[in-house]
Amino acid sequence: MLETVNLTVYKAFGYHIQSSIPLPELQLCGDDEAGIDVVIGTMDLTEAWSAHSTPPQKLVVTENLVMFEIADTAIFAIRKGRAIEVSPMEGADEDRLRLYILGTCMGALLLQRRILPMHGSAVAIDGKAYAIIGHSGNGKSTLASAFLQRGYQLLSDDIIAVTLGENNMPYVTPAYPQQKLWEESLQAFGMETRQYRPLYDRETKYAIPVQSQFAEEALQLAGVFELVKTESSQARLRRVEKLERLQLLYRHTYRNILLADSGLSEWHLQTTASFAGKIDFYQLCRPVQQFTAHQLATIILKAIGKEITTND
């Protein structure tokens, strides 16, 4: 069963997060005067879940509430962009609980706060943010790790928080200094799995701290690369234009299934349309049978006009 501790304040996604649940992935907040934006804690949600859901329903979405149940894990509730409540089940794995808190729960909370969450990794290159988005298993984190090996920095892994600044220019707010990599990716990079913690029991995916290569300031989003797997033997890059950009952004909005019932469909369209023409979009196809992370990183650097040196 999950053990809670004294309230701790963390920082992630531009917010100060007070939690009674230990979240070692996040950075501690060093500002004693910081106001609290988000509260995370445990409580019994059994009655609330019964009142809102009808079996076999596992997800409830309204304008200010997202609730869902994960078998043998917990009931989760995200309210008004300010609170994440967790009702753990007997014997629930702590690592698995945190995956949902920092994944689906945080994605829902960002949507409630009108922050666009994209599914992918974001890297910092020469003071600008570049998003690598795509479906699960397409190699987004692995490609981001290839950039880190070249000396660039990570802004986010899994959820990319995008806000609009002056003239509707998009910005990426840093998440927290950790990547999640599969065992085969670690091996390809020459990294020993015994140095890292598995995400939860019986998984071959590992938590990789990247504190020394974490960008802590929000950066303007300059480009989006959709990573897809293909049976081709060669990597290919093509520019994405016009309305296809909006389709791409919708397709890779984190937990886009929540948009309609949250009343956020119009907001999502207006938000993505406001910046889709201001930055570059590409689709990057990679061979499914090869490890091409270093080659793909070079392709991206060339696409954004970054000079490739011998160190790259």
Secondary structure, DSSP 8 states (H G I E B T S, - for coil): -----S-EEEEETTEEEEESS--TTSEE---TT----EEEEE---HHHHHHH--TT--EEE-SSEEEEEETTTEEEEEETTTEEEEEE-TT--HHHHHHHIIIIIHHHHHHHTT-EEEEEEEEEETTEEEEEE-STTSSHHHHHHHHHHTT-EEEEEEEEEEEE-GGG-EEEE---SEEEEEHHHHHHTT--GGGSEESSTT--EEEEE-GGGB--S-EEEEEEEEEEEES-SS-EEEE--THHHHHHHHHTBTTGGGTTTTT-HHHHHHHHHHHHTTSEEEEEEEETTS--HHHHHHHHHHHTT----TT-
